[in-house]
Amino acid sequence: MAITLSERAAQHVSAFLVKRGKGLGVRLGVKTTGCSGMAYKLEFVDVANDDEDIVFESHGVKVFTDAKSLAYLDGTELDYTKEGLNEGFKFNNPNVKNECGCGESFQV
């Protein structure tokens, strides 16, 4: 079981953590919402939750998640893409069976 970052995503997160001046890594999770049922949550981690956190490290960056989310995220690679004027994180999740038209939510 694992969640990974592409090298580009790891570089982006690392640079942002340096700019922020604090942070242990990023937290990736899921929440129930949207057209298709689930959406990704991504936030910076300043304090680890030792009782619930599962931690992976990819290209020197720690990725935190919880057991419930890991069931939906196992095998996911978080990438950082730039296409024209648009840039942002892209979730390459092998568990996704369907996505909504707007791209904000998914089903497994």
Buried (B, 14 or more C-beta within 10 A) or exposed (E): EBBBBBEBBBBBBBEEBEEEEEBBBBBBBBEEEBBBBBBBEBEBBEEBEEEEBBBBEBBEBBBBBBEEBBEBBBEBBBBBEEEEEEEEBBBEBEEBEEBBEEEEBBBB
